[in-house]
Amino acid sequence: MGKQVAFEVTKELEAFIIQEAKYADEGQYQAWYELWAEDAVYWVPRKDGDDPAKKASHLYDNYSRLTTRVKQLNTGNRFSQVPISGMRRVISNYEFFNDNDDKFRVEANFYLPEYSIQSVHSFRIWSGRYTYILSRKGDSFQIHLKKVNLVNGLEPIPTLSFLI
């Protein structure tokens, strides 16, 4: 299960995750990208328990792919997101684990309304559970893994814009 995480550290971890969500919601892509470690993996499996080497995922990006994605976003030429969808992540039910000496695992539920104003004017609700693996970097943290288990992960997903 892991060692207990000190209360003060849980508050720091929570604040870091809230900041990551804010960067994503507000399209601050460079700031969001700078939170990731060079060994990072951003993973959205179809269902919890899937092995990405054996099962298709909605998304399975390494640091190199994140770099490419953020460079593309920073060009302003992501026409499927003009104007950018309005989003606000709500994160709750945090659980904190210290599985080894230098990394923390944080799990939390999320609820994300997305208003796609582009051509369809649709309103979508995304929800599920995040799993982060984080380590200290200076006076903050860095992301080694972000796993997003969607409630509707087995269904076709019409867009992944909410993931960045």
C-alpha positions as CSV (number, residue, x, y, z in Angstrom):
1,M,0.0,0.0,0.0
2,G,2.8,2.4,0.7
3,K,3.9,4.7,3.5
4,Q,1.6,7.4,4.8
5,V,2.2,10.8,3.3
6,A,2.6,13.8,5.7
7,F,-0.4,16.2,5.8
8,E,1.8,19.1,4.6
9,V,3.0,17.1,1.6
10,T,-0.6,16.1,0.7
11,K,-1.5,19.8,0.5
12,E,1.5,20.5,-1.8
13,L,0.6,17.6,-4.0
14,E,-3.0,18.7,-4.2
15,A,-2.0,22.3,-5.1
16,F,0.3,21.0,-7.8
17,I,-2.5,18.9,-9.4
18,I,-4.9,21.8,-9.2
19,Q,-2.3,24.0,-11.0
20,E,-1.8,21.4,-13.7
21,A,-5.6,21.3,-14.2
22,K,-5.7,25.1,-14.4
23,Y,-3.0,25.2,-17.0
24,A,-4.9,22.7,-19.1
25,D,-8.2,24.5,-18.7
26,E,-6.8,27.8,-19.6
27,G,-4.7,26.7,-22.6
28,Q,-1.4,27.5,-20.9
29,Y,0.2,24.7,-22.8
30,Q,3.9,25.6,-22.3
31,A,3.4,25.9,-18.5
32,W,1.5,22.6,-18.5
33,Y,4.3,20.9,-20.5
34,E,7.0,22.1,-18.2
35,L,5.3,20.1,-15.4
36,W,6.3,16.8,-17.1
37,A,9.4,14.7,-16.4
38,E,11.5,13.5,-19.4
39,D,10.4,9.9,-18.6
40,A,6.8,10.9,-18.6
41,V,3.9,8.8,-19.9
42,Y,0.4,10.3,-20.4
43,W,-2.1,7.3,-20.7
44,V,-5.8,7.0,-21.3
45,P,-6.6,3.3,-21.3
46,R,-9.9,2.0,-22.6
47,K,-10.4,0.4,-19.2
48,D,-8.6,0.1,-15.9
49,G,-6.3,-2.9,-15.8
50,D,-5.4,-2.9,-19.5
51,D,-1.8,-3.4,-20.5
52,P,-0.8,-0.8,-23.0
53,A,1.6,-3.3,-24.7
54,K,-1.4,-5.7,-25.4
55,K,-4.5,-3.5,-25.6
56,A,-5.3,-0.4,-27.6
57,S,-5.6,2.8,-25.6
58,H,-7.3,6.1,-26.4
59,L,-3.9,7.8,-25.7
60,Y,-0.5,6.6,-24.8
61,D,2.1,9.4,-25.2
62,N,5.6,9.6,-24.0
63,Y,7.6,12.8,-23.4
64,S,8.6,13.1,-27.1
65,R,5.0,12.9,-28.2
66,L,4.0,15.5,-25.5
67,T,6.7,17.8,-26.9
68,T,5.3,17.5,-30.4
69,R,1.7,18.0,-29.2
70,V,2.6,21.2,-27.3
71,K,4.7,22.6,-30.2
72,Q,1.6,22.1,-32.5
73,L,-0.7,23.8,-29.9
74,N,1.6,26.7,-29.6
75,T,1.4,27.4,-33.3
76,G,-2.2,28.3,-32.9
77,N,-3.1,26.1,-35.9
78,R,-5.3,23.6,-34.1
79,F,-8.4,24.6,-36.1
80,S,-10.6,21.9,-34.6
81,Q,-10.2,24.0,-31.3
82,V,-10.9,27.5,-32.7
83,P,-12.2,28.9,-30.5
84,I,-10.9,26.8,-27.7
85,S,-13.5,24.7,-25.8
86,G,-14.5,26.1,-22.5
87,M,-13.4,23.7,-19.7
88,R,-13.2,23.5,-15.9
89,R,-11.9,20.4,-14.1
90,V,-13.2,19.7,-10.7
91,I,-11.0,17.3,-8.8
92,S,-11.9,15.5,-5.6
93,N,-11.6,12.4,-3.4
94,Y,-7.8,12.6,-3.3
95,E,-5.8,9.6,-2.1
96,F,-2.0,10.0,-1.4
97,F,0.5,7.2,-1.4
98,N,4.3,7.1,-0.9
99,D,5.1,3.8,-2.7
100,N,8.9,4.4,-2.6
101,D,11.3,7.0,-1.2
102,D,11.3,9.5,-4.1
103,K,7.9,9.2,-5.8
104,F,4.3,9.8,-4.8
105,R,1.2,8.3,-6.2
106,V,-1.9,10.5,-6.1
107,E,-5.3,9.2,-7.2
108,A,-8.4,11.5,-7.5
109,N,-11.8,11.6,-9.1
110,F,-12.5,14.3,-11.7
111,Y,-15.5,15.9,-13.4
112,L,-14.9,17.9,-16.5
113,P,-17.6,19.9,-18.3
114,E,-16.5,20.9,-21.9
115,Y,-18.4,23.4,-24.0
116,S,-17.4,22.9,-27.7
117,I,-18.4,26.1,-29.3
118,Q,-16.6,25.6,-32.6
119,S,-19.2,24.5,-35.1
120,V,-21.3,22.1,-33.1
121,H,-22.1,24.1,-29.9
122,S,-22.1,20.8,-27.9
123,F,-21.8,20.3,-24.1
124,R,-20.0,17.2,-23.0
125,I,-19.3,15.8,-19.5
126,W,-16.2,13.8,-18.9
127,S,-15.5,12.0,-15.6
128,G,-13.3,9.4,-14.2
129,R,-10.2,8.8,-12.0
130,Y,-6.7,10.3,-12.4
131,T,-3.6,8.5,-11.2
132,Y,-0.4,10.5,-11.0
133,I,3.1,9.4,-10.2
134,L,5.0,12.5,-9.1
135,S,8.4,13.3,-7.7
136,R,10.0,16.4,-6.2
137,K,11.6,18.9,-8.6
138,G,13.1,21.9,-6.8
139,D,10.3,23.3,-4.6
140,S,7.6,21.7,-6.6
141,F,6.9,18.4,-8.4
142,Q,7.1,16.8,-11.8
143,I,4.8,14.3,-13.5
144,H,6.2,10.8,-14.4
145,L,2.8,9.3,-15.2
146,K,-0.7,10.7,-15.6
147,K,-3.3,8.0,-16.2
148,V,-6.9,8.9,-17.0
149,N,-9.5,6.2,-16.5
150,L,-12.7,7.5,-18.1
151,V,-16.1,6.3,-16.8
152,N,-17.1,5.8,-20.4
153,G,-13.7,4.6,-21.6
154,L,-15.1,1.6,-23.4
155,E,-17.2,3.8,-25.6
156,P,-16.1,5.7,-28.8
157,I,-14.6,9.0,-27.8
158,P,-15.6,11.8,-30.2
159,T,-12.8,14.1,-29.3
160,L,-9.7,14.1,-27.1
161,S,-9.4,17.9,-26.9
162,F,-10.0,17.8,-23.2
163,L,-6.8,15.9,-22.7
164,I,-4.6,18.5,-24.5
